Amino acid sequence: MTFVDHYQVMTDDSGTDDLEARLGAQIRALRLDAGYDQRALAELADVGLSSIKNLENGRGSTLRTVIRVLRALHAEAWLDTLSPEPTVSPIDVLRGQSAGPRQRVYRPRGGA
């Protein structure tokens, strides 16, 4: 995929709409599994009822609302899937050290 293709995918509103709808469906499933109606979840999350409805129907939401709702549903771990802790240092990858232990010791150049 070229940069242009990737950029077009990233800026495609229909793709964003699909993702918002999927997120909303997942939030709805979590809510139902927890046994809450929308009004109860809104109170627990300290957000408006319309915010819950918009979120679940894929009509947009703020990150703050998503976090509050996930916390109210005891599903904060779900957020870790969005931004996992890196297991490999990008610098090590660039230096080629991620494949194993250091092979050489570099000494400073100069008059010693």
C-alpha positions as CSV (number, residue, x, y, z in Angstrom):
1,M,0.0,0.0,0.0
2,T,1.4,3.4,-1.0
3,F,1.4,6.4,1.3
4,V,-1.4,7.9,-0.8
5,D,-3.5,4.8,-0.5
6,H,-2.9,4.7,3.2
7,Y,-3.8,8.3,3.6
8,Q,-7.0,7.8,1.7
9,V,-7.9,4.9,3.9
10,M,-7.1,7.0,7.0
11,T,-9.2,10.0,5.8
12,D,-12.1,8.0,4.4
13,D,-15.2,9.0,6.4
14,S,-17.1,5.8,5.6
15,G,-14.3,3.9,7.2
16,T,-14.5,6.1,10.3
17,D,-18.3,5.7,10.4
18,D,-17.9,1.9,10.3
19,L,-15.4,2.0,13.1
20,E,-17.6,4.3,15.2
21,A,-20.5,1.9,14.7
22,R,-18.4,-1.1,15.7
23,L,-17.2,0.7,18.8
24,G,-20.8,1.6,19.7
25,A,-21.9,-2.0,19.2
26,Q,-19.1,-3.2,21.5
27,I,-20.0,-0.6,24.2
28,R,-23.7,-1.6,23.9
29,A,-22.7,-5.3,24.4
30,L,-20.6,-4.5,27.4
31,R,-23.5,-2.5,28.9
32,L,-26.0,-5.2,28.3
33,D,-23.7,-7.9,29.7
34,A,-23.3,-5.7,32.9
35,G,-27.1,-5.5,33.1
36,Y,-27.4,-1.7,32.8
37,D,-29.9,0.3,30.8
38,Q,-28.6,3.5,29.1
39,R,-29.9,5.8,31.8
40,A,-28.2,3.8,34.6
41,L,-24.9,3.7,32.6
42,A,-25.1,7.5,32.0
43,E,-25.5,8.1,35.7
44,L,-22.6,5.7,36.6
45,A,-20.3,7.2,34.0
46,D,-21.4,10.8,34.9
47,V,-22.3,11.6,31.3
48,G,-25.5,12.6,29.7
49,L,-28.0,10.1,28.4
50,S,-27.6,11.5,24.9
51,S,-23.9,10.9,25.1
52,I,-24.5,7.2,25.7
53,K,-27.0,7.1,22.9
54,N,-24.7,8.8,20.5
55,L,-21.8,6.5,21.5
56,E,-23.8,3.3,21.0
57,N,-25.3,4.4,17.7
58,G,-21.9,5.4,16.2
59,R,-22.8,9.1,16.0
60,G,-19.6,10.3,17.6
61,S,-18.4,10.8,21.1
62,T,-15.5,12.4,22.9
63,L,-12.6,10.4,24.2
64,R,-13.6,11.6,27.7
65,T,-17.0,10.0,27.4
66,V,-15.5,6.7,26.1
67,I,-13.1,6.5,29.0
68,R,-15.8,7.3,31.6
69,V,-18.1,4.7,30.1
70,L,-15.4,2.0,30.0
71,R,-14.5,2.8,33.6
72,A,-18.1,2.6,34.7
73,L,-18.3,-0.8,32.9
74,H,-15.0,-1.9,34.6
75,A,-13.5,-2.4,31.1
76,E,-10.6,0.0,31.4
77,A,-8.3,-2.8,30.2
78,W,-9.9,-2.4,26.8
79,L,-8.0,0.9,26.5
80,D,-4.7,-1.0,26.6
81,T,-5.5,-2.5,23.3
82,L,-5.5,0.9,21.7
83,S,-2.0,1.8,22.9
84,P,0.0,-1.1,24.2
85,E,3.3,-0.6,26.0
86,P,6.1,-0.9,23.5
87,T,8.1,-4.1,24.0
88,V,11.0,-3.1,21.7
89,S,12.7,0.2,21.8
90,P,12.5,2.0,18.4
91,I,16.0,3.2,18.9
92,D,17.2,-0.4,19.4
93,V,15.5,-1.4,16.2
94,L,17.3,1.4,14.3
95,R,20.6,0.4,15.8
96,G,20.0,-3.2,15.0
97,Q,20.4,-4.3,18.6
98,S,17.0,-5.9,18.9
99,A,18.2,-9.2,17.4
100,G,20.5,-10.0,20.3
101,P,23.3,-8.8,22.6
102,R,25.8,-6.2,21.6
103,Q,28.6,-7.6,19.3
104,R,31.2,-4.8,19.7
105,V,32.4,-2.2,22.1
106,Y,33.1,1.1,20.6
107,R,36.0,3.1,22.1
108,P,36.2,6.8,21.9
109,R,38.6,8.0,19.2
110,G,41.4,10.3,20.2
111,G,44.7,10.5,21.9
112,A,44.6,8.1,24.8
